[in-house]
């Protein structure tokens, strides 16, 4: 259903005005959805059940004691093999990665402010987007890594100006949580990779 419901209509220049496109073409995206679903079930409903019924904790867990055994692992394996063939999903990257140059960032941010009348959004959203673009441009981070920053991931610090040591400057130290790590089904919710910079 996740694959089949990803279809949408895209405007085209041919005799027909719209063409049906399937938005999901990657086996990795389907695997990630399955991991997310399992992680939510474990951290939500099942965690509550384990607290309510501590004598039967194993009964309220989706994970087998051995990592590569049990129905969850079999489903994960089927998504990667059976579903990939059945729905013609690729295991290769479906896009070409290109870095955003400083000129690209300046064009984007210039357009954001100079053409504000054509971009309907609140001033708060415009400022937040400006900040997210700058942070993403510094480290090449994924959109989800910068759009969901919390206050706890940003710390303000006073440092000496490297060009003039007699002056002090206010800087922001930002910690980014990487969200695209290759991990196993069991490890999905347990390990995080952090990157900090000023």
C-alpha positions as CSV (number, residue, x, y, z in Angstrom):
1,X,0.0,0.0,0.0
2,X,2.9,2.4,0.8
3,X,4.3,1.9,-2.7
4,X,1.0,1.9,-4.5
5,X,-0.3,5.0,-2.7
6,X,2.8,7.0,-3.7
7,X,1.3,7.7,-7.1
8,X,0.5,11.3,-8.0
9,X,-0.3,13.3,-11.1
10,X,2.4,15.5,-12.6
11,X,1.7,18.3,-15.1
12,X,3.3,17.6,-18.5
13,X,3.7,19.3,-21.9
14,X,2.3,16.5,-24.0
15,X,-1.3,16.3,-25.4
16,X,-2.5,15.0,-22.0
17,X,-2.2,17.6,-19.2
18,X,-1.1,15.2,-16.5
19,X,0.8,12.0,-16.3
20,X,0.6,9.5,-13.4
21,X,4.0,9.2,-11.6
22,X,4.9,6.8,-8.9
23,X,6.8,8.8,-6.2
24,X,8.4,5.8,-4.5
25,X,11.0,3.9,-6.6
26,X,13.6,3.0,-4.1
27,X,13.7,-0.2,-2.0
28,X,15.7,1.7,0.7
29,X,12.7,4.2,1.2
30,X,10.4,1.2,1.8
31,X,12.8,-0.4,4.2
32,X,13.1,2.9,6.1
33,X,9.3,3.2,6.4
34,X,9.2,-0.3,7.9
35,X,12.0,0.6,10.3
36,X,10.1,3.7,11.4
37,X,6.9,1.8,11.8
38,X,8.6,-0.8,14.0
39,X,10.4,1.9,16.0
40,X,7.2,3.8,16.7
41,X,5.4,0.6,17.8
42,X,8.3,-0.4,20.1
43,X,8.6,3.1,21.7
44,X,4.9,3.7,22.0
45,X,2.3,1.0,22.6
46,X,4.7,-1.8,23.4
47,X,6.8,0.1,25.8
48,X,3.6,1.0,27.7
49,X,2.6,-2.7,27.7
50,X,6.1,-3.7,29.1
51,X,5.7,-1.3,31.9
52,X,2.2,-2.5,32.7
53,X,3.2,-6.2,32.5
54,X,6.8,-6.5,33.5
55,X,6.6,-10.2,34.2
56,X,5.9,-10.8,30.4
57,X,8.3,-8.2,28.9
58,X,9.4,-10.5,26.1
59,X,5.8,-11.0,25.0
60,X,5.5,-7.2,24.4
61,X,8.5,-6.8,22.2
62,X,8.7,-7.1,18.4
63,X,12.4,-8.0,18.3
64,X,13.6,-11.5,18.4
65,X,16.5,-12.2,20.8
66,X,18.7,-13.1,17.8
67,X,19.0,-10.1,15.4
68,X,18.5,-12.0,12.1
69,X,15.6,-14.2,13.2
70,X,11.9,-13.9,13.6
71,X,9.0,-12.5,11.6
72,X,10.2,-8.9,11.6
73,X,13.5,-9.8,10.0
74,X,11.7,-12.0,7.5
75,X,9.4,-9.1,6.5
76,X,12.4,-6.7,6.3
77,X,14.2,-9.2,4.1
78,X,11.1,-9.6,1.9
79,X,10.8,-5.9,1.4
80,X,14.4,-5.8,0.2
81,X,14.1,-8.8,-2.1
82,X,10.5,-9.8,-3.0
83,X,8.8,-6.3,-2.9
84,X,11.8,-4.8,-4.8
85,X,11.3,-7.3,-7.7
86,X,7.5,-7.3,-7.6
87,X,7.3,-3.4,-7.7
88,X,10.4,-2.8,-9.7
89,X,12.2,-0.9,-7.0
90,X,15.8,0.1,-7.4
91,X,18.6,-0.3,-4.8
92,X,20.6,2.4,-6.5
93,X,20.4,6.1,-5.8
94,X,17.6,7.6,-7.9
95,X,19.1,11.1,-8.1
96,X,22.4,12.8,-8.7
97,X,23.9,14.5,-5.7
98,X,25.3,18.0,-6.4
99,X,26.7,20.4,-3.9
100,X,25.1,23.8,-3.4
101,X,27.7,26.5,-4.2
102,X,27.9,29.8,-2.2
103,X,26.5,31.5,-5.4
104,X,23.5,29.1,-5.3
105,X,22.9,30.0,-1.7
106,X,23.1,33.7,-2.4
107,X,20.6,33.4,-5.3
108,X,18.2,31.4,-3.2
109,X,18.3,33.7,-0.2
110,X,18.2,36.8,-2.4
111,X,15.1,35.5,-4.1
112,X,13.5,34.6,-0.7
113,X,13.7,38.2,0.4
114,X,13.5,40.3,-2.9
115,X,10.6,38.3,-4.2
116,X,8.8,37.9,-0.9
117,X,5.5,39.1,-2.4
118,X,5.4,36.0,-4.6
119,X,6.3,33.6,-1.7
120,X,3.3,33.5,0.7
121,X,4.6,32.7,4.2
122,X,4.9,34.4,7.6
123,X,8.0,36.4,8.5
124,X,8.8,33.7,11.1
125,X,8.8,31.0,8.4
126,X,10.9,33.1,6.1
127,X,13.6,33.7,8.8
128,X,13.5,30.0,9.8
129,X,14.0,28.9,6.2
130,X,16.8,31.4,5.8
131,X,18.6,29.9,8.8
132,X,18.0,26.3,7.7
133,X,19.5,27.1,4.3
134,X,22.6,28.6,5.9
135,X,23.1,25.6,8.2
136,X,22.5,23.1,5.4
137,X,25.0,25.1,3.2
138,X,27.7,24.9,5.9
139,X,27.7,21.1,6.2
140,X,25.7,19.7,3.3
141,X,23.1,18.4,5.8
142,X,19.9,16.7,4.7
143,X,16.7,18.8,5.0
144,X,15.3,16.7,7.8
145,X,18.4,17.2,9.9
146,X,18.2,21.0,9.8
147,X,14.4,21.6,9.6
148,X,13.8,19.8,12.9
149,X,16.5,21.5,15.0
150,X,15.5,22.0,18.7
151,X,16.6,24.7,21.1
152,X,18.7,22.0,22.8
153,X,20.8,21.6,19.7
154,X,21.8,25.3,19.6
155,X,24.1,26.9,22.3
156,X,25.3,30.5,22.2
157,X,28.8,31.2,23.3
158,X,31.1,34.2,23.7
159,X,34.5,33.8,22.0
160,X,37.4,36.1,21.2
161,X,37.4,37.6,17.7
162,X,40.3,35.8,15.9
163,X,41.0,39.0,13.9
164,X,41.0,41.2,16.9
165,X,41.6,39.4,20.3
166,X,40.6,42.5,22.3
167,X,37.0,42.0,21.1
168,X,34.5,39.3,21.8
169,X,31.9,37.8,19.5
170,X,28.7,35.9,20.1
171,X,28.6,32.6,18.1
172,X,26.1,29.7,17.9
173,X,27.4,26.2,18.5
174,X,25.0,23.8,16.6
175,X,24.7,20.1,16.9
176,X,23.2,18.1,14.0
177,X,21.8,14.6,14.4
178,X,22.5,12.6,11.2
179,X,19.3,10.8,10.1
180,X,20.6,8.7,7.1
181,X,22.9,6.0,8.6
182,X,23.0,2.5,7.3
183,X,21.9,0.5,10.4
184,X,20.2,-2.8,11.0
185,X,16.6,-3.2,11.9
186,X,17.4,-3.6,15.7
187,X,19.9,-0.8,15.8
188,X,17.6,1.7,14.0
189,X,16.3,3.5,17.2
190,X,19.4,2.9,19.3
191,X,22.4,4.7,17.6
192,X,22.7,8.3,16.5
193,X,25.6,10.2,14.9
194,X,26.2,13.8,16.0
195,X,28.1,16.6,14.2
196,X,28.8,19.9,16.1
197,X,30.2,23.1,14.6
198,X,30.3,26.9,15.3
